[in-house]
Amino acid sequence: MKQDSFGVGYYPKICGSSLIDFMHLAVFVVSAALSLPAWGTCSGKDEDRHLKNSNVPASVGHYVACKSAPDLHRDIWAVAAPRDSSDEASTDNYDLYLWLDDPTNRKSIARGHFDGLLSNGGGPKLEGIEIDTGQYSVAPGVRAFGVRARNSMTVFKVPTDGEELALFVVRGKDIVNVLANADMRLSYSNRGDACDEQRRDVMRVLVVDTTITNGFRDLLVKERITDSAGRQEASGECRVTPTSVKTSEHRMRYDGSKYVVPSDMREVDCRVC
């Protein structure tokens, strides 16, 4: 029986005995977990190693995230860093470096470097990253993993914050990006006092569909938009309460290289701007 891994086990339009052998690598049995080294996973020493490998100067602001995937006995490392240490770096998009490590020997199984993948310049400011190990079985035998990037910005003097999702699969020793810059959370507020505040919150949840396009399953995005406003209660106290809730659904299809984010996901009326 095939077992899902982070991209290992399925190679669209690629074949060969060496790949087939690699596809059939089994996930460690549960008992192997008991023999993991006492130093644990996602250690500080590994963080230093990955920062060094991504050539991030010590003086440059950066973000590091690591998450263990116990069911696969893998560690996923991510480093987000400006492209250079100049003043202009603060207004430029961030590069993303990724590693899939074997925690038993600290060796990298696969890696990837993505120029300017994380939004930072021209509006949104990168605030942090985290690893998403959801059950994203995007193709037979292929399990993707994600990186979520938190950001903040101001639209027409209205502060907002949000979160972007990127998905990746592993092909051989390479980590490949299959989804980028998909907004999964947006929050707008005029930051007025409790009686005058107006808000719009957009929350999205990604679900893998059964329909297959170009070898990969479609991704469905369940969207919920909540509008809220400040209201004065009988007690005289003001509270921000929902005034409208709308739900919708978006579909992202694989074009043979990446998932395409539809325009109605990229263009959201902030309402309170």
Sequence and secondary structure as in RCSB ss.txt:
>XXXX:A:sequence
MKQDSFGVGYYPKICGSSLIDFMHLAVFVVSAALSLPAWGTCSGKDEDRHLKNSNVPASVGHYVACKSAPDLHRD
IWAVAAPRDSSDEASTDNYDLYLWLDDPTNRKSIARGHFDGLLSNGGGPKLEGIEIDTGQYSVAPGVRAFGVRAR
NSMTVFKVPTDGEELALFVVRGKDIVNVLANADMRLSYSNRGDACDEQRRDVMRVLVVDTTITNGFRDLLVKERI
TDSAGRQEASGECRVTPTSVKTSEHRMRYDGSKYVVPSDMREVDCRVC
>XXXX:A:secstr
    BSSTT  TT   HHHHHHHT     HHHHTTS TT SS HHHHHHHHHHTT  TTS  EEEEEEETTTTEE
EEEEEE SSSSGGGGGS EEEEEEEEETTTTEEEEEEEEEEEE  SSS EEEEEEEEEEEEEEETTEEEEEEEEE
EEEEETTEEEEEEEEEEEEEETTEEEEEEEEEEEEEEEE    TTT EEEEEEEEEEEEEEEETTEEEEEEEEEE
EEEEEEE TTS EEEEEEEEEEEEEEE B SSSB   HHHH    S  
